[in-house]
Amino acid sequence: MEISDQTTCLDPYFASFEESLSSKNYKLATLENYRYLLRRFGRLLEAEGIAPSALTPDLAVGLGRRLPTTPKSQIKVPNLARLFVAHLIEIGVATRSPLTPAQAERHELLGDFETYLLRQRGLSPRSVYHVLRFADRFLDHRFGDNMLDLPALTARDVVAFMEYLLTRKRPFRDKTPATHLRSFFQYLFARGLTATNLSLCVPRVHKPWGARLPRYLSPDEVEAVVASVRTNPRRGARDYAMLLLMARLGLRAPEVMAIQLDDIDWRVGELLVRGKGQRHDRLPIPTDVGEAISQYLRAERTSTITRTLFVTHRAPNRPFKDSQVINFILKEAFARTGVKPPTPYVGSHVLRHSLATNMVRAGASLEEIGDLLRHRSRATTMIYAKLDTEGLRSIAQPWPVAEVAR
């Protein structure tokens, strides 16, 4: 018997663990690799004298990092160890680590803040996630693992955290951190947890409205980029359908990620779009978009655990955590086609901007563009008027020339 086949203290739990993963579409080859790695992990536990019942997620991750893996291995042992411990906790073999007083206090505060954002502010779950993330990062920066002392917060603490964010290797390019932090400090002041409204101390990000023109691709470049993703043998149908929704309907990346199977009315040919601010709109589905979605459903989508339309290719085929996957798909497409991105940062909004810009140059009115892009304010659509070269030329006044003295 090979060493890798010798039983360990973890073997009694393999059957239930693999059964739970099989129901989530994990492949047999993946489960065999998991069993091999977990047996190595089990031998490490036996060498350290640690029983399975004593495992915690943090302890499992720390031990998993001690096991060497090949550079090309796609299975990360610490992540697998954390997943296995979660299963042990679920079946009652291991127990969750109790929260420290400081952790419990922060958990209670952020839980109440989440309720405030959902019920009083009416934010979407995606926005709530990002606001909570910045609030937690601020608390960690200011208090670390210690108990919270919210009345002691000052404007200096706020500015110090903003400076910390801006001095990182990859600073934020927009006003997102400032906006989210203001929401947190407004909540603290409304609850009476701070004596002053510290949201007024958050520095404003200088971003002049309309100072930069939308970056866009020509119609031929859009078609080349979108078509190139279809050649991927594993996820080409999914990637093509996602990009086509943005190229034809101008959907934002989070809106594509939020589409549910029940949002598609095949009989009427309409799509329910879950937009910003919990606004829902119905848009007609172009023929090529409908065919792309249908092909994806028939050929690639195998998930049985979610009603979300677009899911990960790997098991357990769950919804994406965020829309960064679309940026990655676009980056690959630009490299494959040789099309030069309009900006160094490849963002999914380039397809939305390209649709609006090409509509303007084809003679569409700003009202039509605003309706398609579902802008709440017509002022938002006005930025595309700067790209209507012919229209601007028709209203341009002659250059003033001083009369030459005779």
C-alpha positions in Angstrom: 0.0 0.0 0.0 1.3 3.4 -1.0 1.7 6.0 1.7 -1.0 8.2 0.0 -3.5 5.3 0.4 -2.9 4.8 4.1 -5.9 5.7 6.2 -5.8 8.7 8.6 -7.9 10.1 11.3 -9.9 12.0 8.7 -11.0 9.0 6.6 -14.3 8.4 8.6 -15.5 11.8 7.3 -14.6 11.5 3.6 -17.8 9.8 2.5 -20.1 12.5 3.9 -17.8 15.2 2.7 -17.6 13.9 -0.9 -21.4 13.3 -0.9 -22.0 16.9 0.0 -19.7 18.1 -2.8 -21.1 15.6 -5.4 -24.5 17.2 -4.9 -22.9 20.6 -5.9 -21.6 19.2 -9.3 -18.0 18.5 -8.1 -16.4 16.1 -10.6 -15.1 12.7 -9.6 -11.5 13.6 -10.5 -11.6 16.6 -8.2 -12.9 14.6 -5.3 -10.1 12.1 -5.8 -7.6 14.9 -5.6 -9.3 16.2 -2.5 -9.1 12.8 -0.8 -5.3 12.6 -1.7 -4.6 16.0 -0.2 -6.8 15.5 2.9 -4.9 12.3 3.7 -1.7 14.3 3.6 -3.4 16.8 5.9 -4.6 14.0 8.2 -1.1 12.6 8.6 0.1 16.1 9.6 -2.7 16.2 12.2 -1.6 12.9 13.6 2.1 14.0 13.7 1.0 17.1 15.6 -1.3 15.2 17.9 -4.4 17.3 16.9 -7.8 15.5 16.8 -10.3 16.4 14.1 -12.7 17.6 16.8 -10.1 20.3 17.8 -9.8 21.8 14.4 -10.9 25.4 13.8 -10.9 27.2 10.4 -7.9 29.4 11.4 -5.9 26.4 12.7 -6.7 24.3 9.6 -5.5 27.1 7.3 -2.3 27.5 9.2 -1.6 23.8 9.1 -2.5 23.6 5.4 0.1 26.2 4.5 2.7 23.9 5.9 2.0 21.3 3.2 4.0 21.8 0.0 2.2 22.0 -3.3 3.4 22.2 -6.9 3.4 25.7 -8.5 0.9 24.5 -11.2 -1.6 23.0 -8.6 -5.0 24.5 -8.9 -6.1 23.2 -5.5 -5.0 25.3 -2.6 -4.5 23.1 0.5 -5.4 25.9 3.0 -8.7 26.6 1.2 -9.4 22.8 1.0 -8.7 22.5 4.8 -11.0 25.4 5.5 -13.8 23.8 3.4 -13.3 20.4 5.2 -13.4 22.0 8.7 -16.7 23.7 7.7 -18.1 20.3 6.9 -16.9 18.9 10.2 -18.6 21.8 12.0 -21.8 21.2 10.0 -22.0 17.5 11.0 -21.2 18.3 14.6 -17.6 16.8 14.8 -15.9 20.2 15.3 -17.3 23.4 16.9 -17.0 27.0 15.9 -14.5 29.1 17.8 -16.2 31.4 20.2 -15.9 35.1 19.4 -13.8 37.3 21.6 -15.5 40.2 23.4 -14.0 42.6 20.8 -15.1 40.4 17.9 -18.6 40.1 19.3 -18.9 43.8 19.8 -17.8 44.6 16.3 -20.1 41.8 14.9 -23.1 43.4 16.7 -22.3 46.9 15.5 -21.9 45.9 11.8 -25.0 43.8 12.0 -27.1 46.8 13.2 -25.4 48.9 10.5 -26.4 46.4 7.9 -30.0 46.6 9.0 -29.8 50.4 8.9 -28.5 50.4 5.3 -31.2 47.9 4.1 -34.2 49.3 5.9 -33.6 53.0 6.3 -31.2 53.8 3.4 -32.8 51.3 1.0 -29.4 50.2 -0.5 -29.0 47.1 -2.6 -27.3 44.0 -1.1 -24.3 44.7 -3.4 -23.9 48.3 -2.1 -24.4 47.1 1.5 -21.6 44.6 1.0 -19.1 47.3 -0.1 -20.2 49.8 2.6 -19.8 47.2 5.3 -16.4 46.2 3.9 -15.0 49.8 4.3 -16.6 50.2 7.7 -14.9 47.0 8.9 -11.6 48.1 7.4 -11.8 51.5 9.2 -12.5 49.8 12.5 -9.6 47.4 12.0 -7.3 50.3 11.1 -8.3 52.4 14.1 -8.8 49.7 16.8 -7.2 46.5 15.6 -8.2 43.6 17.8 -9.1 45.9 20.8 -12.5 46.8 22.1 -14.2 49.7 20.3 -14.1 53.2 21.7 -16.4 55.0 19.2 -16.8 58.3 21.3 -13.1 58.7 21.1 -13.1 59.0 17.3 -11.8 62.2 15.9 -11.4 63.9 12.5 -7.7 63.0 12.6 -8.7 59.3 12.7 -10.8 59.8 9.6 -8.1 61.6 7.6 -5.5 59.1 8.7 -7.5 56.2 7.3 -8.1 58.1 4.0 -4.4 58.8 3.7 -3.7 55.1 4.3 -6.0 54.2 1.4 -4.4 56.7 -0.9 -0.8 55.7 -0.2 -1.4 52.0 -1.1 0.4 50.6 -4.2 -2.9 50.7 -6.1 -5.0 53.6 -4.8 -8.7 53.9 -5.6 -9.5 55.7 -8.8 -12.9 57.1 -7.8 -14.9 58.5 -4.8 -16.2 55.2 -3.6 -14.2 55.0 -0.3 -15.3 58.5 0.7 -18.9 57.9 -0.1 -19.0 54.6 1.9 -17.3 56.0 4.9 -19.7 59.0 5.0 -22.5 56.5 5.3 -20.9 54.8 8.2 -20.2 58.0 10.1 -23.7 59.2 9.5 -25.0 56.0 11.0 -22.7 56.4 14.1 -23.9 59.9 14.6 -27.6 59.0 14.1 -27.3 56.2 16.7 -25.6 58.6 19.2 -22.4 56.6 19.1 -20.3 59.6 18.3 -20.6 63.1 19.6 -20.1 64.8 16.2 -21.0 64.0 12.7 -17.6 62.7 11.4 -19.0 62.3 7.9 -18.3 66.0 7.4 -14.6 65.3 8.0 -14.2 62.9 5.2 -12.2 64.6 2.5 -13.9 65.1 -0.8 -12.5 63.6 -4.0 -11.9 66.1 -6.7 -13.6 64.7 -9.8 -15.0 67.5 -12.1 -18.2 66.4 -13.8 -17.8 65.8 -17.4 -14.1 66.7 -17.4 -13.2 63.5 -19.4 -15.0 62.2 -22.4 -16.3 58.6 -22.4 -13.8 56.0 -23.7 -15.2 53.8 -26.4 -14.5 51.3 -29.2 -15.6 51.5 -32.8 -18.4 49.2 -33.9 -15.9 46.9 -35.7 -13.8 46.7 -32.6 -16.8 45.9 -30.4 -17.8 43.0 -32.7 -14.2 41.7 -32.8 -13.8 41.7 -29.0 -17.2 40.1 -28.4 -16.9 37.5 -31.0 -13.4 36.4 -29.8 -14.6 35.0 -26.5 -16.7 32.3 -28.3 -13.6 30.3 -29.2 -13.0 29.3 -25.5 -14.0 25.6 -25.4 -14.9 25.6 -21.7 -16.8 28.8 -21.2 -17.2 30.5 -24.5 -21.0 30.4 -24.6 -21.3 32.0 -21.2 -18.7 34.7 -21.8 -20.2 35.5 -25.2 -23.7 35.9 -23.8 -22.5 38.2 -21.0 -20.6 40.5 -23.3 -23.4 40.6 -25.8 -25.8 41.7 -23.2 -23.6 44.7 -22.5 -22.8 45.4 -26.1 -26.4 45.3 -27.3 -28.4 46.5 -24.3 -25.8 48.6 -22.5 -26.2 46.6 -19.3 -23.8 47.3 -16.4 -21.6 44.4 -15.3 -23.4 44.0 -11.9 -26.7 44.0 -13.8 -25.5 41.1 -15.9 -24.4 39.2 -12.8 -27.8 39.8 -11.1 -30.0 38.3 -13.9 -32.1 35.4 -12.7 -33.6 32.6 -14.8 -37.1 33.9 -14.0 -36.1 37.4 -15.3 -36.3 36.1 -18.9 -39.7 36.1 -20.5 -39.2 33.9 -23.6 -42.7 34.3 -24.8 -42.8 38.1 -24.8 -39.0 38.4 -25.6 -38.3 40.7 -22.6 -35.6 40.8 -19.9 -36.1 42.2 -16.4 -33.0 44.3 -15.6 -32.3 44.8 -11.9 -30.6 48.2 -12.0 -29.1 50.7 -9.6 -31.1 51.8 -6.6 -33.3 48.7 -6.7 -34.8 50.0 -10.0 -36.3 47.3 -12.2 -36.8 47.8 -16.0 -37.9 45.6 -18.8 -35.9 45.6 -22.1 -36.6 43.7 -25.3 -34.2 40.9 -26.0 -32.5 41.2 -29.4 -32.5 38.0 -31.5 -28.7 37.4 -31.3 -28.8 38.0 -27.5 -31.6 35.5 -27.0 -29.8 32.9 -29.1 -26.6 33.4 -27.2 -28.4 32.9 -23.8 -30.2 29.9 -25.1 -26.9 28.3 -26.3 -25.3 28.9 -23.0 -28.2 27.3 -21.1 -28.2 24.2 -23.4 -24.4 23.7 -23.7 -22.7 25.0 -20.5 -24.9 25.8 -17.5 -25.2 22.8 -15.2 -25.9 24.4 -11.8 -28.8 23.1 -9.8 -28.3 25.1 -6.6 -29.1 28.7 -7.8 -31.5 30.5 -10.1 -28.9 33.1 -11.0 -28.3 32.9 -14.8 -24.5 33.2 -15.0 -22.5 31.0 -12.7 -18.9 29.9 -12.3 -17.6 27.2 -14.5 -16.0 25.3 -11.7 -18.0 23.4 -9.1 -20.1 24.2 -7.1 -21.2 26.4 -10.0 -22.3 29.2 -7.7 -23.0 32.9 -8.6 -20.0 35.2 -9.0 -19.0 37.2 -5.9 -18.7 40.3 -8.0 -18.4 41.5 -11.6 -14.6 41.5 -11.8 -14.8 38.3 -13.9 -16.1 40.5 -16.8 -13.1 42.7 -16.6 -10.9 39.6 -16.8 -12.8 38.3 -19.8 -12.4 41.6 -21.6 -8.7 41.8 -20.9 -8.3 38.4 -22.4 -10.3 39.4 -25.4 -8.3 42.5 -26.1 -5.1 40.5 -25.9 -6.5 37.9 -28.2 -7.7 40.3 -30.9 -5.0 42.9 -30.7 -7.5 45.6 -30.2 -6.0 48.4 -28.1 -8.1 49.3 -25.0 -9.1 52.9 -24.9 -7.7 53.1 -21.3 -4.9 51.3 -19.5 -7.5 50.0 -17.0 -9.8 47.6 -18.9 -13.3 48.0 -17.4 -16.6 46.6 -18.4 -18.2 50.1 -18.9 -16.3 50.4 -22.2 -19.0 48.4 -23.9 -21.8 50.6 -22.4 -19.9 53.8 -23.5 -19.3 52.3 -26.9 -23.0 51.6 -27.5 -24.0 55.1 -26.5 -21.2 56.8 -28.5 -21.9 54.8 -31.7 -25.7 55.5 -31.3 -25.0 59.2 -31.1 -22.8 59.1 -34.3 -25.5 57.1 -36.0 -28.1 59.9 -35.4 -29.9 58.7 -32.3 -31.2 61.4 -30.0 -30.0 61.9 -26.4 -33.5 60.9 -25.2 -33.3 57.6 -26.9 -29.8 56.9 -25.5 -30.9 57.9 -22.0 -33.9 55.6 -22.2 -31.8 52.6 -23.4 -29.1 53.2 -20.7 -31.9 53.8 -18.1 -30.4 57.1 -16.8 -32.3 58.7 -14.0 -31.2 62.1 -15.0 -30.9 63.6 -18.5 -27.8 65.4 -17.3 -26.0 62.1 -17.2 -26.7 61.5 -20.9 -25.5 65.0 -21.9 -21.8 63.8 -21.7 -22.4 61.9 -24.9 -23.4 65.1 -26.7 -19.7 66.1 -26.7 -19.0 63.2 -29.0 -21.6 64.2 -31.7 -19.0 65.9 -33.9 -21.3 66.7 -36.8 -24.0 68.1 -34.5 -21.5 70.3 -32.7 -20.0 71.5 -36.0 -23.5 72.6 -37.2 -23.9 75.0 -34.3 -20.3 76.2 -34.0 -19.9 80.0 -34.3 -17.3 81.5 -36.5 -14.0 82.4 -34.8 -14.0 86.0 -33.7 -11.5 88.1 -35.7 -10.7 91.6 -34.9 -11.2 94.0 -37.7 -7.9 95.1 -39.1 -7.3 98.8 -38.8 -7.0 100.5 -42.2 
